[in-house]
Amino acid sequence: MIKVLGINGSPRAYGNALRALRLALELARYEGADVELINLYDYEIRPCLGCVSDDIMACTYPCPISDDMVKLYPKVIDADGIIISSPIYWFGVSGHLKNFIDRLTVLENMIYVDGRSWLDGKVAGLIAVGSDEGATALISNLMAVVNSLGMVIPPWALAYYVGEGNALDDTKLLLDAANVGRIVAIMVQVLKGLRKAPNVWYRADDDFKEYVIKLAKEISDEVDFTLT
């Protein structure tokens, strides 16, 4: 079975970043993926030391920093797809998520050790939510980063919401987030030769919309809403 890892980059494990990510993961599961949710703020992730700037061969797996990334690296390596959800912090990702992304450099830099990035071919999906502007800047930056790490960005691989209240009350956001999840799972299967590419990547038909709205309500009922 294919594996999709969800990365919640918000310190609030109850708000919009989590809600949208949970919806995406449920649709990845619907498409046949084994899914796992990681709340990054449950882990100690120290800043990158920039070893690669001193010596390119000093930045290799395992990372010399001793913290909880030792628990997260195997999950990232084992995943076929990764969906990252972040609140908008001044047009970018949260600080803890930035630490996590920077620390993935040891996996990308393995290209100089065994000839390939250990993130090569993993499929990426991206979600950004916040109460102020900056969603497109955040998504654009993440797209450049994950692709530079060697990851695949499929069609419709992004969802974003700017506003207050429950993001899953917004039909566009819930459809976008749901499609991020299903498309990441589908692209993994296509790349692995497990299925053919669909004629329609983004679903917005009435049956799908009805299913997603019901699922979004269940998620919202389970999670106390406070902030993003």
C-alpha positions in Angstrom: 0.0 0.0 0.0 1.2 3.5 -0.8 1.9 5.9 2.2 1.0 9.5 2.4 2.4 11.6 5.3 0.6 14.7 6.5 2.8 17.5 8.1 0.9 20.0 10.3 3.1 23.0 10.7 0.9 24.9 13.1 1.4 25.1 16.9 -2.4 24.9 17.1 -3.4 21.2 16.7 -7.0 22.1 16.5 -7.4 24.9 13.9 -7.6 25.4 10.2 -4.2 24.1 9.2 -5.1 20.8 10.9 -8.7 20.7 9.6 -7.7 21.2 6.0 -4.9 18.6 6.3 -7.1 16.0 7.9 -9.6 16.4 5.1 -6.8 16.0 2.5 -5.5 12.9 4.3 -9.0 11.3 4.4 -9.3 11.7 0.7 -5.9 10.2 0.2 -7.1 7.3 2.3 -10.2 7.2 0.1 -7.9 6.7 -2.9 -6.1 3.8 -1.3 -3.3 5.4 0.7 -2.1 4.5 4.2 -2.0 7.9 5.9 -0.2 9.3 9.0 -0.6 12.8 10.5 2.4 14.5 12.2 1.9 17.6 14.4 5.4 19.1 14.2 5.1 21.1 17.4 4.9 17.8 19.3 8.6 17.4 18.4 11.8 19.1 19.2 13.3 20.3 15.9 16.3 22.5 16.2 17.5 24.9 13.5 19.8 23.7 10.7 23.5 24.4 11.3 24.3 24.9 7.7 27.0 22.2 7.5 26.6 22.1 3.8 28.1 25.6 3.6 31.3 24.4 5.2 31.7 21.1 3.5 29.1 19.6 1.1 30.1 16.1 2.3 29.4 17.2 5.9 25.7 17.4 5.2 24.7 13.7 4.9 22.3 11.4 6.6 22.0 11.0 9.5 22.0 14.7 10.5 24.6 15.4 13.3 22.0 17.4 15.3 20.6 15.3 18.1 16.8 16.0 18.4 13.5 14.6 17.4 14.2 14.7 13.7 15.7 11.2 14.3 12.1 10.1 14.7 10.8 12.0 11.7 13.4 11.2 9.1 12.4 7.5 8.8 8.7 8.5 8.3 9.7 11.0 5.5 12.0 8.4 3.8 9.2 5.8 4.0 6.5 8.0 2.6 5.5 8.0 -1.1 3.6 11.3 -0.8 3.9 14.3 1.7 1.2 16.9 2.3 2.4 20.0 4.1 -0.1 22.3 5.8 1.0 25.6 7.3 -0.4 28.7 8.9 0.7 32.0 7.2 3.4 33.7 9.2 4.4 36.9 7.5 4.0 35.5 3.9 5.8 32.3 4.8 5.6 29.1 6.8 5.8 28.8 10.6 9.2 28.8 12.2 9.0 25.2 13.3 8.0 24.1 9.9 10.9 26.1 8.4 13.3 24.2 10.7 11.8 20.9 9.5 12.2 21.8 5.9 15.8 23.1 6.4 16.7 19.8 8.1 15.5 17.9 5.0 18.6 19.1 3.3 20.5 16.0 4.5 18.1 13.9 2.5 18.4 16.0 -0.7 22.2 16.2 -0.3 22.6 12.5 -0.4 22.8 13.1 -4.2 26.5 13.7 -3.5 26.8 10.4 -1.5 24.9 7.8 -3.4 23.9 9.6 -6.5 20.3 10.5 -5.7 18.2 12.7 -3.4 16.4 10.5 -0.9 13.3 12.7 -1.7 13.4 12.0 -5.4 10.0 11.2 -6.9 8.0 11.7 -3.7 4.7 13.5 -4.4 4.0 16.8 -2.7 0.8 18.5 -1.8 0.6 22.0 -0.1 -1.9 23.8 2.0 -1.8 27.3 3.5 -4.3 29.0 5.8 -4.4 32.2 7.7 -6.4 35.3 8.7 -4.2 37.7 6.7 -2.6 37.8 3.3 0.4 35.8 2.1 -1.1 32.4 1.0 0.2 32.6 -2.6 3.6 33.7 -1.5 3.8 30.8 1.0 2.6 28.3 -1.6 5.0 29.6 -4.3 7.9 29.3 -2.0 7.0 25.8 -0.9 6.6 24.7 -4.5 10.1 26.0 -5.3 11.5 24.2 -2.2 9.9 20.8 -2.6 10.7 20.7 -6.3 14.3 21.6 -5.6 14.4 18.7 -3.0 13.4 16.4 -5.9 9.7 16.0 -5.2 6.9 15.8 -7.8 4.2 18.5 -7.9 1.0 17.1 -9.5 -1.9 19.1 -11.0 -4.1 20.9 -8.5 -1.6 20.2 -5.6 -2.4 23.3 -3.6 -5.1 24.7 -1.4 -5.3 27.9 0.5 -7.7 30.0 2.6 -7.4 33.5 4.0 -10.0 34.5 6.5 -11.4 34.1 9.9 -13.7 31.3 11.2 -13.8 27.7 10.2 -12.0 27.3 6.9 -14.0 24.1 6.2 -17.2 26.3 5.9 -15.7 27.6 2.7 -16.7 25.3 -0.2 -13.7 26.3 -2.4 -11.2 25.5 0.3 -12.7 22.2 1.3 -12.9 21.1 -2.4 -9.3 22.2 -3.0 -8.0 20.5 0.2 -9.9 17.3 -0.6 -8.5 17.3 -4.1 -4.9 17.8 -2.8 -5.3 14.6 -0.8 -6.8 12.5 -3.6 -4.5 13.8 -6.3 -1.3 13.2 -4.2 -2.4 9.6 -3.7 -3.4 9.2 -7.4 -0.1 10.6 -8.7 1.9 8.3 -6.4 -0.1 5.4 -7.9 0.5 6.6 -11.5 4.2 7.0 -10.9 4.4 3.5 -9.5 2.4 2.1 -12.4 -0.4 1.0 -10.2 -3.1 2.9 -12.2 -3.4 5.1 -15.3 -3.6 8.8 -15.2 -7.2 10.0 -14.7 -9.0 11.9 -17.4 -10.1 14.3 -14.7 -7.7 15.3 -11.9 -9.8 17.8 -10.0 -13.3 16.6 -8.9 -16.0 19.1 -8.2 -19.1 17.0 -9.2 -22.2 17.0 -7.0 -21.6 13.5 -5.6 -18.0 14.3 -4.7 -19.0 17.7 -3.2 -21.7 16.1 -1.1 -19.3 13.5 0.2 -16.6 16.1 1.0 -19.0 18.5 2.8 -20.3 15.6 5.0 -16.7 14.6 5.8 -15.7 18.2 6.5 -18.6 18.5 9.0 -17.5 15.4 10.8 -13.9 16.8 11.1 -15.2 20.1 12.3 -17.3 18.5 14.9 -14.4 16.5 16.2 -12.0 19.5 16.5 -12.7 22.5 18.8 -12.1 25.5 16.6 -10.1 28.4 18.1 -7.5 29.9 15.7 -5.5 28.8 12.7 
